[in-house]
């Protein structure tokens, strides 16, 4: 089955937040809430790199702090995410 980039992106959050956060609330997720700590942040970034076959610069990793910011980050690397 073909998945859109948004579906892939949401799947990453679904896996890491283990269904504790409903998909309808993803847009509100940010570093520091719902268990999103430094370890979770690195896990999300690692999965983004793997799933989208990109290498995210350290500077961009340091700026990553929310669901919305992740979409903008992917777009910076040429990945269109239809939000």
N, C-alpha and C positions, 0 to 999 in steps of 0.2 A: 504494500500500500504506500502510495506517495504521500509524504507529509510536507506541509508548507514550512517555511523557516520559522514562522510564528508558532506552529504546532511543535516543532523541534525545540524551540526556545522554552515554551511552556512545559514541555516534557522534562526538561532539565530541572525546572523548579518543582515539578510534581515529584520527581524522584528524590530530590534532596530534602524537600520539606515533608515528604512522606504523607501527603494528603492532609497534613495538619492545617494547611492554609487553602481555602477554596480557590479555584482558578479565577473566580470573579474578583478576588481580592489581591491578585498578583501585582496589579498596577500600584498598589499601596505599599508593597514590600520595599524595605530599605535596610541597610546595615544598621544593626542595633535592635531590630525588632523581630519577633517571631523566631527567635533562635539564630538569627543571622549574625554570626560572629566572624572573627578573622579566619577561622578554619573553614567555615561555610563559604566565605568569600573566595578563598583559594579553590575550593572544590567547584564552585560555580564557574570560575574563570578557566579552570582546567577542562571542565566539560565543554565549555564554549569552544575552546581551542580544538578539542578532539572532534566534536560534532560538526563544526564548521570548517575544519581543516585550515585554521589560521594560527598565527603566532602573535600574541598581544604584547605590545611593548610594555616594559616595566612602568613607565610613566602613566600609561593608560590603565594599567592594573591598579595603580595607586588611586586613580580617580573613580574607579568603579565602586558604586555604593548604593545602587537601587535597580529595581526591575527596569524602570524606564531608561535609566542611564545605560543599562546593558544593551537595549535596543539601539540606542544612539551609537554605542561602541561598535556593535556589529555593522551598522551602516557605514561607519568610518572605515571599516575593513572591507567594504564592498559587498556586504551581505544585506540584501533587502529583506526587511522584516515588516510585513504588513500588519500594523497595529490598529 
